[in-house]
Amino acid sequence: MKSFRGNKHIWPGYVPPNKNELLSSWIFRNSREHKIKPHSFTKYYLDTSSFWTRDVDKFINNKILHLIYNQTPLSFNQIKNMQLTSYQDIIFNGELLTSYSQGISNLGIYHRKRKQNGLLICPTCLGRDKYYKKNWRLLTSIGCLVCNSYYIDCCPKCLSPIIFQRLAIGEKAIYNEYPMYLCWKCLYDYRKIRQTKLPQIVWDYQNYIDKTIFDGYNTHIKYSFLYFQVIFLILRRVQSSSILWTRIRDAFIKEFDISELELFQRSQFPSFKLRSKILPLIFVILEGWPDNFVTFCKKYNLRYSDFTRGEQELPYWFYKVFRDFF
């Protein structure tokens, strides 16, 4: 039986969202509180059979948004804050696109399956807190500062992507409730993973990134999304397999003694392994702005055109360095 609060008909087993929780994780946990499979839960309460075949953490239509609002004590802002749209004007500018948005990982959704490792986890956090967090969908996320360890992007045993909602898949007549820290495919316990301590450079990088996201600005720029625009620009240049845009990639290979094979990949979305290696190095290049960057560019004779080719207009704070020092 639903409870009533004002004009709202609250779910009988309603549980509130946790701090920094993904919308999909919260819906999944509510389905479990009702002892209903997540597909059945969203079909009955949200009047949709396709909820789990879409990236609902990026986008849900107004009908579903209003159904959630009318059946929970939450405000519209509280619901939207569980979505990745809450990073608008912080990590990306403009609308959040379902296909690609700056700084947000892609799940590669095909029906209820996921073709890409777009969801990260901290095994210790997941085992302790038992929910999935928004920052585990960010391309800038490498390690957990609370646990001082790297995230993982797949099951270490069967290498399957992390798809917690598929823990409920099985015979229709049977309801099971496997813990959220198990692999959906082989039931491997993520808590058993021996986590690697973060090197100092990675810890410094992640601390700066997390603070930038929290504050919405940093020592480089008043608007954080303009900083991330440059971060992802350089990452694209470093990972590019283009024979025309090799100068920045070659500079990183020489400066940091990287194997060219490590950087080569055809995917539009850089792997977690690549991001873990390259993003802290980009942070080092941009640290102590602009001295490190100027020294790096002059050492390898990098020009503004190496960064702008094929790109839209770049932020003024980045352009200004080339105007003043080159």
Disulfide bonds with the S-S distance in Angstrom:
none
